[in-house]
Amino acid sequence: MTISLFYFLMHIAINLLINFCNLWYNFNNIKVYYGGEMLSQNIKYVGVNDHEIDLFEGQYIVHNGMAYNSYLILDQKVAVIDSVDARFCDEWLANIKGKLGQNTVDYIVVQHMEPDHSGSIEHFMQAYPHAKIVSNARAFAMMKNYFGTDFAERKVVVTEGDTLSLGEHTLTFVMAPMVHWPEVMVSFESATGTLFSADAFGKFGALDVEEDWACEARRYYFGIVGKYGVQAQALLKKASALDVKTICPLHGPILQDNLGYYLNLYNVWSTYGVESEGVVIAYTSVYGNTKKAVELLEQELKVAGCPKVVVNDLARCDMAEAVEDAFRYGKIVFATTTYNGEVFPFMREFIATLVEHNFQNKQVAFIENGSWAPMATKVMKGMLEKCKNLTPCQMEVKILSAVNEQNKCQIKTLAQELVK
């Protein structure tokens, strides 16, 4: 009995040891990096996390902060890829110094001139007086606007397809205008298959907080890049010709595992396709009557078998989240009150944002409410005229102050039309 118990306990101990070793291996070979120290033996992360920020670009709520990514390539020549927001310049320079060892920096590559990535360039050039700055002509023009100089004595101007040899590592520069500024370029390091992708494949959130990638990457994409789907498609086409094994964006985690997942999502987003089946209801309500109609529609959609119903009260939700949902799903219902002969302000802001970001390829429906002169549907349709490939539902619901029996029948018919 004692011997059997001994072997039983030994068996448990061995299994626990094996499981621990597997966990340790998986942890140390993780393929999505949240602020990892090293991407390869000679490519290191030197970016920073920002938990001071509440609104990115002055409008996007970032509950988990932001990451400003920068990368260091150690070789016969040493290169830094992009800088960080000026508020974190000292931390960034310390990160670089801590990874350099006995080396110094020969180049800084500037892919994007937005201040969250270029704000520390001037201090870097002072800290490394022998370093050269590598970028394209448009970026150098912007540098002069920001810093009063384009570093003429130290600049290296590159164009499409130019290369920079660092020794074993070689960078090839690929222009990516309007993803999402005109000077943007990306850099491909061929020895490791690393694509330094600028703002492409970025997401909200600092790297010391792990969270679902798609949700905040989607909100980031449609808020920041969404208008420029054609340009994002052009970059994807160029990237498809490269043997990309790792994607290093300027915001968000480094991507290494299952790149097809991320590339597919970016393709869907940039072609304004349907990512998820379902219906989004975006509404405003003053006295609760339009809200009642929305709740009835939500119920009828579920009864009719709709796979997903997402409801956004535009006066209370994060507007960027509502915009993200509008692009994610294939069908959307706009429900609002007539207000000063037009539409309620939050609905006007929502539709204007959709139009600005190239909203298209959706089935749309309308619910309006007006006590004496309903105008909301007419105004919403007028605002959406610039959008491509919108298919309107035949059923339009018109509420005169409060939901009546006729409206209930209309709402049921609308739900059935949307679920067809």
Backbone hydrogen bonds in HBPLUS format (Angstrom, degrees):
<---DONOR---> <-ACCEPTOR-->    atom                        ^
c    i                          cat <-CA-CA->   ^        H-A-AA   ^      H-
h    n   atom  resd res      DA  || num        DHA   H-A  angle D-A-AA Bond
n    s   type  num  typ     dist DA aas  dist angle  dist       angle   num
A0005-LEU N   A0001-MET O   3.01 MM   4  6.23 157.6  2.07 145.7 151.7     1
A0006-PHE N   A0002-THR O   2.94 MM   4  6.17 152.1  2.02 144.7 152.7     2
A0007-TYR N   A0003-ILE O   3.01 MM   4  6.35 162.7  2.04 154.7 157.4     3
A0008-PHE N   A0004-SER O   2.93 MM   4  6.10 151.2  2.01 145.3 154.1     4
A0009-LEU N   A0005-LEU O   2.91 MM   4  6.15 160.8  1.94 151.0 155.3     5
A0010-MET N   A0006-PHE O   2.89 MM   4  6.13 153.7  1.96 147.3 155.6     6
A0011-HIS N   A0007-TYR O   2.85 MM   4  6.00 152.9  1.92 142.7 149.9     7
A0012-ILE N   A0008-PHE O   3.09 MM   4  6.43 158.0  2.14 147.9 152.7     8
A0013-ALA N   A0009-LEU O   2.94 MM   4  6.18 161.3  1.98 148.2 153.6     9
A0014-ILE N   A0010-MET O   2.90 MM   4  6.13 160.4  1.94 153.5 158.0    10
A0015-ASN N   A0011-HIS O   3.08 MM   4  6.30 162.4  2.11 149.6 154.1    11
A0016-LEU N   A0012-ILE O   2.91 MM   4  6.15 158.7  1.95 152.2 158.4    12
A0017-LEU N   A0013-ALA O   2.96 MM   4  6.18 155.2  2.02 146.2 152.9    13
A0018-ILE N   A0014-ILE O   2.91 MM   4  6.21 157.5  1.96 150.3 156.2    14
A0019-ASN N   A0015-ASN O   2.89 MM   4  6.12 164.4  1.92 152.8 156.8    15
A0020-PHE N   A0016-LEU O   2.87 MM   4  6.05 155.7  1.93 146.7 153.8    16
A0021-CYS N   A0017-LEU O   2.94 MM   4  6.19 159.3  1.98 148.6 153.9    17
A0022-ASN N   A0018-ILE O   2.93 MM   4  6.21 155.2  1.99 148.9 155.9    18
A0023-LEU N   A0019-ASN O   2.89 MM   4  6.13 160.2  1.93 150.1 155.4    19
A0024-TRP N   A0020-PHE O   2.85 MM   4  6.10 159.3  1.90 150.5 156.7    20
A0025-TYR N   A0021-CYS O   2.88 MM   4  6.07 156.3  1.93 146.4 152.8    21
A0026-ASN N   A0022-ASN O   2.88 MM   4  6.10 168.2  1.90 153.4 156.5    22
A0027-PHE N   A0023-LEU O   2.84 MM   4  5.98 159.4  1.88 150.0 156.1    23
A0028-ASN N   A0024-TRP O   3.02 MM   4  6.15 158.1  2.07 144.9 150.5    24
A0029-ASN N   A0025-TYR O   2.96 MM   4  6.09 113.8  2.41 139.4 156.2    25
A0029-ASN N   A0026-ASN O   3.21 MM   3  5.05 148.6  2.32  94.6 103.9    26
A0256-GLN N   A0031-LYS O   2.88 MM 225  4.90 119.3  2.25 143.9 159.4    27
A0033-TYR N   A0254-ILE O   3.00 MM 221  5.03 146.7  2.11 137.4 145.3    28
A0254-ILE N   A0033-TYR O   3.14 MM 221  5.03 141.8  2.30 136.4 141.4    29
A0039-LEU N   A0043-ILE O   2.86 MM   4  5.47 157.1  1.91 152.6 159.2    30
A0040-SER N   A0043-ILE O   3.19 MM   3  5.07 158.4  2.24 140.8 140.9    31
A0074-LEU N   A0042-ASN O   2.78 MM  32  4.99 167.2  1.79 153.6 158.0    32
A0044-LYS N   A0072-LEU O   2.83 MM  28  5.11 162.1  1.86 149.6 155.0    33
A0072-LEU N   A0044-LYS O   2.81 MM  28  5.11 161.6  1.85 152.2 157.2    34
A0046-VAL N   A0070-SER O   2.86 MM  24  5.28 174.1  1.86 144.2 143.5    35
A0048-VAL N   A0068-TYR O   3.01 MM  20  5.47 156.9  2.07 143.0 147.7    36
A0068-TYR N   A0048-VAL O   2.95 MM  20  5.47 165.5  1.97 157.4 162.2    37
A0050-ASP N   A0066-MET O   2.71 MM  16  5.12 164.8  1.73 169.0 168.3    38
A0066-MET N   A0050-ASP O   2.97 MM  16  5.12 153.3  2.04 138.7 147.3    39
A0062-VAL N   A0054-ASP O   3.26 MM   8  5.74 156.8  2.31 141.7 142.7    40
A0056-PHE N   A0060-TYR O   2.77 MM   4  4.95 156.6  1.83 148.9 143.4    41
A0059-GLN N   A0056-PHE O   3.07 MM   3  5.89 175.4  2.07 125.0 126.3    42
A0060-TYR N   A0056-PHE O   3.00 MM   4  4.95 174.3  2.01 149.0 147.4    43
A0065-GLY N   A0062-VAL O   3.16 MM   3  5.17 160.5  2.20 113.2 111.2    44
A0206-ALA N   A0064-ASN O   2.80 MM 142  5.94 165.4  1.82 142.3 141.0    45
A0205-GLY N   A0065-GLY O   3.00 MM 140  4.85 126.5  2.29 146.6 144.2    46
A0069-ASN N   A0250-LEU O   2.94 MM 181  4.65 176.9  1.94 136.2 135.2    47
A0071-TYR N   A0081-ILE O   3.28 MM  10  5.02 156.4  2.33 128.4 135.4    48
A0081-ILE N   A0071-TYR O   2.72 MM  10  5.02 163.2  1.75 149.3 154.2    49
A0073-ILE N   A0079-ALA O   2.79 MM   6  5.21 169.6  1.80 163.2 166.3    50
A0079-ALA N   A0073-ILE O   3.07 MM   6  5.21 155.3  2.13 142.2 149.3    51
A0077-LYS N   A0166-LEU O   2.91 MM  89  4.68 150.2  2.00 144.5 143.2    52
A0106-ASP N   A0078-VAL O   2.90 MM  28  5.22 151.0  1.98 132.0 141.6    53
A0107-TYR N   A0078-VAL O   3.03 MM  29  6.41 150.5  2.12 156.6 161.2    54
A0080-VAL N   A0107-TYR O   2.93 MM  27  6.29 151.9  2.01 140.0 147.9    55
A0109-VAL N   A0080-VAL O   2.75 MM  29  6.13 165.8  1.77 169.9 174.3    56
A0082-ASP N   A0109-VAL O   2.78 MM  27  5.71 156.0  1.83 157.7 166.1    57
A0083-SER N   A0117-HIS O   3.08 MM  34  5.07 139.5  2.25 165.5 158.0    58
A0088-PHE N   A0085-ASP O   2.95 MM   3  5.75 161.8  1.98 125.4 131.0    59
A0089-CYS N   A0086-ALA O   3.22 MM   3  5.00 162.7  2.25 110.9 108.7    60
A0092-TRP N   A0088-PHE O   2.97 MM   4  6.17 160.1  2.01 154.3 160.4    61
A0093-LEU N   A0089-CYS O   2.87 MM   4  6.12 167.8  1.88 160.2 162.7    62
A0094-ALA N   A0090-ASP O   2.97 MM   4  6.13 151.1  2.06 143.0 151.2    63
A0095-ASN N   A0091-GLU O   2.92 MM   4  6.19 147.4  2.03 143.3 152.4    64
A0095-ASN N   A0092-TRP O   3.06 MM   3  5.01 115.7  2.49  92.9 108.6    65
A0096-ILE N   A0092-TRP O   2.97 MM   4  6.35 156.8  2.03 153.1 158.9    66
A0097-LYS N   A0093-LEU O   2.96 MM   4  6.17 168.0  1.98 148.2 151.7    67
A0098-GLY N   A0094-ALA O   2.90 MM   4  6.01 154.1  1.96 146.1 153.1    68
A0099-LYS N   A0096-ILE O   3.07 MM   3  5.36 140.8  2.23 104.7 115.6    69
A0100-LEU N   A0096-ILE O   3.05 MM   4  6.17 129.5  2.32 148.4 162.7    70
A0103-ASN N   A0100-LEU O   3.15 MM   3  5.20 162.6  2.19 121.3 121.9    71
A0132-LYS N   A0106-ASP O   2.81 MM  26  6.16 165.1  1.83 144.3 143.7    72
A0108-ILE N   A0132-LYS O   2.92 MM  24  6.45 141.9  2.07 155.9 166.3    73
A0134-VAL N   A0108-ILE O   2.85 MM  26  6.07 168.3  1.86 153.8 157.4    74
A0110-VAL N   A0134-VAL O   2.91 MM  24  6.16 166.2  1.93 166.0 169.1    75
A0185-MET N   A0111-GLN O   3.04 MM  74  5.03 147.1  2.16 137.6 145.2    76
A0117-HIS N   A0114-GLU O   2.81 MM   3  5.70 165.6  1.83 134.7 139.7    77
A0118-SER N   A0114-GLU O   3.04 MM   4  6.02 134.8  2.25 137.7 147.3    78
A0119-GLY N   A0115-PRO O   2.93 MM   4  4.66 138.5  2.11 129.3 129.4    79
A0121-ILE N   A0118-SER O   3.14 MM   3  5.53 172.8  2.15 122.7 123.7    80
A0124-PHE N   A0120-SER O   3.00 MM   4  6.19 153.4  2.07 151.2 159.5    81
A0125-MET N   A0121-ILE O   2.93 MM   4  6.22 158.7  1.97 158.1 163.1    82
A0126-GLN N   A0122-GLU O   3.19 MM   4  6.49 137.9  2.38 138.6 149.5    83
A0127-ALA N   A0123-HIS O   2.90 MM   4  6.15 150.2  1.99 145.2 153.9    84
A0127-ALA N   A0124-PHE O   3.03 MM   3  4.95 113.2  2.49  92.2 108.7    85
A0128-TYR N   A0124-PHE O   2.87 MM   4  6.07 144.6  1.99 153.9 163.1    86
A0131-ALA N   A0128-TYR O   3.03 MM   3  5.54 163.8  2.06 119.8 125.1    87
A0133-ILE N   A0154-ARG O   2.96 MM  21  6.20 156.4  2.01 146.0 153.7    88
A0156-VAL N   A0133-ILE O   2.77 MM  23  5.97 150.8  1.86 162.6 160.0    89
A0135-SER N   A0156-VAL O   3.10 MM  21  6.49 159.3  2.14 162.6 167.6    90
A0158-VAL N   A0135-SER O   2.85 MM  23  5.82 153.7  1.92 139.9 147.5    91
A0139-ALA N   A0136-ASN O   3.07 MM   3  5.40 117.6  2.48 104.3 119.1    92
A0140-PHE N   A0136-ASN O   3.06 MM   4  6.42 157.0  2.12 155.8 162.9    93
A0141-ALA N   A0137-ALA O   3.07 MM   4  6.34 150.2  2.16 146.5 154.2    94
A0142-MET N   A0138-ARG O   3.13 MM   4  6.46 150.1  2.23 142.9 150.6    95
A0143-MET N   A0139-ALA O   2.89 MM   4  6.23 147.7  1.99 147.7 157.4    96
A0144-LYS N   A0140-PHE O   3.22 MM   4  6.50 151.7  2.30 144.5 149.7    97
A0145-ASN N   A0142-MET O   2.97 MM   3  5.00 117.9  2.37  95.1 111.1    98
A0146-TYR N   A0142-MET O   2.93 MM   4  6.29 153.6  2.00 152.8 160.4    99
A0147-PHE N   A0143-MET O   2.70 MM   4  5.71 174.5  1.71 161.4 163.4   100
A0148-GLY N   A0144-LYS O   2.85 MM   4  4.51 135.9  2.05 118.8 125.9   101
A0154-ARG N   A0151-PHE O   2.86 MM   3  5.53 155.4  1.92 123.1 131.2   102
A0162-ASP N   A0159-THR O   3.07 MM   3  5.72 167.8  2.08 141.0 142.5   103
A0161-GLY N   A0173-PHE O   2.80 MM  12  5.37 154.9  1.86 174.8 171.5   104
A0173-PHE N   A0162-ASP O   2.91 MM  11  5.59 165.3  1.93 165.3 170.1   105
A0164-LEU N   A0171-LEU O   2.79 MM   7  5.08 143.5  1.92 143.8 153.6   106
A0171-LEU N   A0164-LEU O   2.91 MM   7  5.08 168.3  1.92 144.8 144.6   107
A0166-LEU N   A0169-HIS O   2.78 MM   3  5.32 165.3  1.80 173.4 175.1   108
A0190-SER N   A0170-THR O   3.24 MM  20  6.06 149.5  2.34 162.1 163.9   109
A0172-THR N   A0188-PHE O   2.84 MM  16  5.11 151.7  1.92 137.7 146.9   110
A0188-PHE N   A0172-THR O   2.86 MM  16  5.11 164.8  1.88 147.4 152.3   111
A0174-VAL N   A0186-VAL O   2.90 MM  12  5.25 175.0  1.90 154.5 155.8   112
A0186-VAL N   A0174-VAL O   2.78 MM  12  5.25 164.7  1.80 156.5 160.5   113
A0176-ALA N   A0184-VAL O   2.88 MM   8  5.25 160.5  1.91 135.5 136.2   114
A0178-MET N   A0181-TRP O   2.73 MM   3  4.31 145.9  1.84 112.9 118.1   115
A0184-VAL N   A0181-TRP O   3.40 MM   3  5.76 168.6  2.42 114.1 117.4   116
A0187-SER N   A0196-PHE O   3.07 MM   9  5.11 160.6  2.10 140.7 146.0   117
A0196-PHE N   A0187-SER O   2.75 MM   9  5.11 165.7  1.77 171.2 168.0   118
A0189-GLU N   A0194-THR O   2.77 MM   5  5.07 171.7  1.77 157.3 159.0   119
A0193-GLY N   A0189-GLU O   2.94 MM   4  5.69 122.8  2.28 140.1 156.7   120
A0194-THR N   A0189-GLU O   3.05 MM   5  5.07 139.3  2.22 145.3 147.6   121
A0245-LYS N   A0193-GLY O   2.69 MM  52  4.90 175.0  1.70 140.5 142.3   122
A0246-THR N   A0193-GLY O   3.11 MM  53  6.23 151.7  2.19 149.4 144.0   123
A0195-LEU N   A0246-THR O   2.82 MM  51  6.13 170.1  1.83 161.1 162.4   124
A0248-CYS N   A0195-LEU O   2.80 MM  53  6.00 173.0  1.80 156.5 157.8   125
A0197-SER N   A0248-CYS O   3.02 MM  51  5.88 136.6  2.22 117.9 130.9   126
A0200-ALA N   A0197-SER O   3.05 MM   3  5.42 137.3  2.24 146.9 141.6   127
A0250-LEU N   A0198-ALA O   2.80 MM  52  5.11 149.3  1.90 146.8 142.4   128
A0202-GLY N   A0199-ASP O   3.26 MM   3  5.41 138.4  2.44 133.1 127.0   129
A0217-ALA N   A0213-TRP O   2.92 MM   4  5.87 149.2  2.02 156.9 166.9   130
A0218-ARG N   A0214-ALA O   2.77 MM   4  5.68 154.1  1.83 147.5 153.4   131
A0219-ARG N   A0215-CYS O   3.13 MM   4  6.39 163.4  2.16 144.6 149.0   132
A0220-TYR N   A0216-GLU O   3.00 MM   4  5.95 152.4  2.08 131.6 139.8   133
A0221-TYR N   A0217-ALA O   2.77 MM   4  5.93 162.6  1.80 145.5 150.8   134
A0222-PHE N   A0218-ARG O   2.98 MM   4  6.21 173.7  1.99 162.2 160.3   135
A0223-GLY N   A0219-ARG O   3.05 MM   4  5.96 144.6  2.18 137.1 147.0   136
A0224-ILE N   A0220-TYR O   2.78 MM   4  5.70 166.9  1.80 157.3 161.1   137
A0225-VAL N   A0221-TYR O   2.73 MM   4  5.02 136.1  1.92 132.9 147.6   138
A0226-GLY N   A0221-TYR O   2.66 MM   5  5.58 134.5  1.86 151.4 151.1   139
A0228-TYR N   A0225-VAL O   2.75 MM   3  5.73 159.9  1.79 144.6 149.0   140
A0232-ALA N   A0228-TYR O   2.94 MM   4  6.22 153.3  2.01 150.3 158.6   141
A0233-GLN N   A0229-GLY O   2.85 MM   4  6.07 152.2  1.93 149.1 156.6   142
A0234-ALA N   A0230-VAL O   3.06 MM   4  6.37 148.0  2.16 141.2 149.7   143
A0235-LEU N   A0231-GLN O   3.10 MM   4  6.44 150.7  2.18 144.1 151.1   144
A0236-LEU N   A0232-ALA O   2.96 MM   4  6.26 157.6  2.01 148.5 154.6   145
A0237-LYS N   A0233-GLN O   2.94 MM   4  6.20 152.7  2.02 148.6 155.7   146
A0238-LYS N   A0234-ALA O   3.14 MM   4  6.43 155.0  2.21 143.0 149.0   147
A0239-ALA N   A0235-LEU O   2.86 MM   4  6.11 158.4  1.90 152.1 158.9   148
A0240-SER N   A0236-LEU O   2.92 MM   4  6.10 139.7  2.09 143.0 153.0   149
A0241-ALA N   A0238-LYS O   3.18 MM   3  5.65 153.4  2.26 108.3 115.9   150
A0242-LEU N   A0239-ALA O   2.96 MM   3  5.27 162.9  1.99 113.5 118.5   151
A0247-ILE N   A0255-LEU O   2.84 MM   8  5.07 162.7  1.87 150.0 155.8   152
A0255-LEU N   A0247-ILE O   2.94 MM   8  5.07 163.3  1.97 153.0 154.8   153
A0261-TYR N   A0258-ASN O   3.03 MM   3  5.74 146.0  2.15 119.1 126.3   154
A0263-LEU N   A0259-LEU O   2.91 MM   4  6.13 168.8  1.93 161.2 165.0   155
A0264-ASN N   A0260-GLY O   2.86 MM   4  5.82 154.0  1.93 141.0 148.0   156
A0265-LEU N   A0261-TYR O   3.12 MM   4  6.35 162.0  2.16 145.1 149.6   157
A0266-TYR N   A0262-TYR O   2.98 MM   4  6.20 162.7  2.01 149.7 154.7   158
A0267-ASN N   A0263-LEU O   2.94 MM   4  6.13 145.3  2.06 141.2 150.9   159
A0268-VAL N   A0264-ASN O   2.92 MM   4  6.25 158.4  1.97 153.2 158.4   160
A0269-TRP N   A0265-LEU O   2.86 MM   4  6.09 170.6  1.86 158.1 160.7   161
A0270-SER N   A0266-TYR O   2.93 MM   4  5.93 162.9  1.96 143.0 148.2   162
A0271-THR N   A0267-ASN O   3.09 MM   4  6.11 125.5  2.40 138.0 149.5   163
A0271-THR N   A0268-VAL O   3.36 MM   3  5.35 144.1  2.50  96.8 106.6   164
A0273-GLY N   A0268-VAL O   2.92 MM   5  4.99 170.3  1.93 154.3 153.2   165
A0272-TYR N   A0269-TRP O   3.12 MM   3  5.10 158.8  2.17 102.9 108.7   166
A0275-GLU N   A0328-ARG O   3.03 MM  53  5.27 142.6  2.18 145.7 156.8   167
A0276-SER N   A0328-ARG O   3.22 MM  52  6.08 163.5  2.24 143.8 144.0   168
A0279-VAL N   A0308-LYS O   2.88 MM  29  6.31 157.5  1.93 160.1 163.5   169
A0310-VAL N   A0279-VAL O   2.94 MM  31  6.32 164.2  1.97 157.1 161.8   170
A0280-VAL N   A0331-LYS O   2.93 MM  51  6.27 163.4  1.96 145.4 149.0   171
A0333-VAL N   A0280-VAL O   2.74 MM  53  6.19 153.7  1.80 159.2 168.3   172
A0281-ILE N   A0310-VAL O   2.74 MM  29  6.13 162.8  1.77 165.7 170.3   173
A0312-ASN N   A0281-ILE O   2.85 MM  31  6.20 164.3  1.87 167.5 169.3   174
A0282-ALA N   A0333-VAL O   2.91 MM  51  6.16 164.8  1.94 173.6 175.2   175
A0335-ALA N   A0282-ALA O   2.96 MM  53  6.24 164.4  1.99 161.4 162.7   176
A0283-TYR N   A0312-ASN O   3.02 MM  29  6.37 166.9  2.04 169.6 170.7   177
A0314-LEU N   A0283-TYR O   2.94 MM  31  5.91 156.1  2.00 161.9 169.4   178
A0284-THR N   A0335-ALA O   3.02 MM  51  6.59 138.7  2.20 148.5 160.9   179
A0292-LYS N   A0288-GLY O   3.02 MM   4  6.16 144.7  2.15 134.4 143.0   180
A0293-ALA N   A0289-ASN O   3.18 MM   4  6.52 153.5  2.25 142.3 148.3   181
A0294-VAL N   A0290-THR O   3.01 MM   4  6.33 153.5  2.08 147.5 154.9   182
A0295-GLU N   A0291-LYS O   2.91 MM   4  6.21 156.4  1.96 152.0 158.2   183
A0296-LEU N   A0292-LYS O   2.97 MM   4  6.24 154.0  2.04 148.2 155.1   184
A0297-LEU N   A0293-ALA O   2.96 MM   4  6.21 157.0  2.01 146.9 153.3   185
A0298-GLU N   A0294-VAL O   2.87 MM   4  6.12 158.5  1.92 150.9 156.9   186
A0299-GLN N   A0295-GLU O   3.08 MM   4  6.31 158.7  2.12 144.1 149.1   187
A0300-GLU N   A0296-LEU O   2.94 MM   4  6.23 163.6  1.97 151.9 156.4   188
A0301-LEU N   A0297-LEU O   2.86 MM   4  6.01 156.4  1.91 154.0 160.1   189
A0302-LYS N   A0298-GLU O   3.16 MM   4  6.39 157.3  2.21 146.4 151.6   190
A0303-VAL N   A0299-GLN O   2.98 MM   4  6.27 157.8  2.03 151.0 157.5   191
A0304-ALA N   A0300-GLU O   2.89 MM   4  6.05 147.2  2.00 142.5 151.6   192
A0306-CYS N   A0301-LEU O   2.92 MM   5  5.38 167.3  1.94 153.4 150.9   193
A0305-GLY N   A0302-LYS O   3.11 MM   3  5.13 155.1  2.18 100.0 107.6   194
A0316-ARG N   A0313-ASP O   2.92 MM   3  5.60 157.8  1.97 122.7 129.6   195
A0317-CYS N   A0313-ASP O   2.90 MM   4  5.80 156.4  1.95 165.9 171.1   196
A0321-GLU N   A0318-ASP O   2.90 MM   3  5.27 127.1  2.19 108.2 122.2   197
A0322-ALA N   A0318-ASP O   3.13 MM   4  6.57 152.9  2.20 151.2 159.3   198
A0323-VAL N   A0319-MET O   2.94 MM   4  6.24 154.6  2.01 150.2 157.1   199
A0324-GLU N   A0320-ALA O   2.95 MM   4  6.13 158.1  2.00 142.1 148.3   200
A0325-ASP N   A0321-GLU O   2.98 MM   4  6.28 158.3  2.02 149.4 154.4   201
A0326-ALA N   A0322-ALA O   3.02 MM   4  6.26 152.6  2.10 144.1 151.6   202
A0327-PHE N   A0323-VAL O   3.17 MM   4  6.50 148.7  2.28 150.9 157.9   203
A0328-ARG N   A0324-GLU O   2.98 MM   4  6.13 143.4  2.12 144.6 155.9   204
A0329-TYR N   A0325-ASP O   3.19 MM   4  6.23 168.5  2.21 158.6 156.9   205
A0363-GLN N   A0330-GLY O   3.04 MM  33  6.41 165.1  2.06 155.8 159.6   206
A0332-ILE N   A0363-GLN O   2.93 MM  31  6.40 157.1  1.98 162.3 169.9   207
A0365-ALA N   A0332-ILE O   2.96 MM  33  6.40 136.0  2.16 149.4 157.6   208
A0334-PHE N   A0365-ALA O   2.86 MM  31  6.19 168.4  1.87 154.5 152.6   209
A0367-ILE N   A0334-PHE O   2.84 MM  33  6.20 153.6  1.91 155.5 155.6   210
A0336-THR N   A0367-ILE O   3.01 MM  31  6.49 151.2  2.09 159.2 160.5   211
A0369-ASN N   A0336-THR O   3.05 MM  33  6.31 127.3  2.34 143.4 149.3   212
A0338-THR N   A0369-ASN O   2.76 MM  31  6.05 153.4  1.83 177.1 172.9   213
A0339-TYR N   A0342-GLU O   3.18 MM   3  5.13 154.7  2.24  98.1 105.8   214
A0342-GLU N   A0339-TYR O   2.87 MM   3  5.13 158.8  1.91 111.0 118.1   215
A0347-MET N   A0344-PHE O   3.00 MM   3  5.54 126.5  2.30 116.9 130.2   216
A0348-ARG N   A0344-PHE O   3.10 MM   4  6.40 155.9  2.17 152.0 159.4   217
A0349-GLU N   A0345-PRO O   2.93 MM   4  6.23 160.2  1.97 153.5 158.2   218
A0350-PHE N   A0346-PHE O   2.98 MM   4  6.13 156.6  2.03 141.0 147.6   219
A0351-ILE N   A0347-MET O   2.95 MM   4  6.14 174.5  1.96 158.3 158.4   220
A0352-ALA N   A0348-ARG O   2.96 MM   4  6.02 162.7  1.99 148.9 154.6   221
A0353-THR N   A0349-GLU O   2.98 MM   4  6.14 149.6  2.07 144.2 151.9   222
A0354-LEU N   A0350-PHE O   3.03 MM   4  6.37 154.9  2.10 148.8 155.7   223
A0355-VAL N   A0351-ILE O   2.90 MM   4  6.17 168.4  1.92 160.2 162.3   224
A0356-GLU N   A0352-ALA O   2.97 MM   4  6.10 159.3  2.01 143.4 149.5   225
A0357-HIS N   A0353-THR O   3.08 MM   4  6.25 139.0  2.26 140.5 150.5   226
A0357-HIS N   A0354-LEU O   3.09 MM   3  5.19 128.2  2.37  96.9 110.5   227
A0359-PHE N   A0354-LEU O   3.03 MM   5  5.18 148.6  2.13 141.5 144.4   228
A0358-ASN N   A0355-VAL O   3.16 MM   3  5.29 158.2  2.21 115.0 113.5   229
A0361-ASN N   A0388-LYS O   3.06 MM  27  6.46 149.2  2.16 139.5 148.8   230
A0391-THR N   A0362-LYS O   2.82 MM  29  6.24 162.5  1.85 152.8 158.9   231
A0364-VAL N   A0391-THR O   2.87 MM  27  5.96 153.5  1.94 132.7 140.7   232
A0393-CYS N   A0364-VAL O   2.80 MM  29  6.12 145.2  1.92 165.7 173.5   233
A0397-VAL N   A0366-PHE O   3.23 MM  31  6.56 162.4  2.26 157.4 156.3   234
A0368-GLU N   A0397-VAL O   2.95 MM  29  6.34 165.7  1.97 162.4 164.1   235
A0399-ILE N   A0368-GLU O   2.84 MM  31  6.07 168.8  1.85 153.0 156.8   236
A0370-GLY N   A0399-ILE O   3.01 MM  29  6.45 155.8  2.07 159.0 164.1   237
A0379-VAL N   A0375-MET O   3.03 MM   4  6.27 162.6  2.06 159.9 165.4   238
A0380-MET N   A0376-ALA O   2.85 MM   4  6.06 165.8  1.87 158.0 161.8   239
A0381-LYS N   A0377-THR O   2.92 MM   4  6.06 165.6  1.94 154.2 157.9   240
A0382-GLY N   A0378-LYS O   3.05 MM   4  6.22 154.3  2.12 141.6 148.8   241
A0383-MET N   A0379-VAL O   2.97 MM   4  6.28 153.1  2.05 150.0 157.1   242
A0384-LEU N   A0380-MET O   3.06 MM   4  6.28 143.3  2.20 144.9 154.6   243
A0385-GLU N   A0382-GLY O   3.35 MM   3  5.32 164.9  2.37 102.9 106.9   244
A0387-CYS N   A0384-LEU O   3.00 MM   3  5.47 158.7  2.05 116.0 122.9   245
A0402-ALA N   A0400-LEU O   2.96 MM   2  5.79 136.0  2.16 105.6  92.5   246
A0408-LYS N   A0404-ASN O   3.05 MM   4  6.42 150.0  2.14 149.0 157.7   247
A0409-CYS N   A0405-GLU O   3.13 MM   4  6.46 154.3  2.20 148.5 154.2   248
A0410-GLN N   A0406-GLN O   2.97 MM   4  6.29 154.5  2.03 147.4 155.0   249
A0411-ILE N   A0407-ASN O   2.83 MM   4  6.05 155.9  1.89 151.8 158.0   250
A0412-LYS N   A0408-LYS O   3.06 MM   4  6.28 155.0  2.13 143.8 150.0   251
A0413-THR N   A0409-CYS O   2.99 MM   4  6.26 159.5  2.03 147.6 153.2   252
A0414-LEU N   A0410-GLN O   2.85 MM   4  6.08 155.0  1.91 148.1 155.5   253
A0415-ALA N   A0411-ILE O   2.95 MM   4  6.17 158.8  2.00 147.6 152.7   254
A0416-GLN N   A0412-LYS O   3.09 MM   4  6.39 158.1  2.14 148.0 153.3   255
A0417-GLU N   A0413-THR O   2.98 MM   4  6.26 150.8  2.06 145.9 154.3   256
A0418-LEU N   A0414-LEU O   2.93 MM   4  6.18 154.5  1.99 152.6 159.5   257
A0419-VAL N   A0415-ALA O   3.10 MM   4  6.27 139.2  2.27 143.3 153.5   258
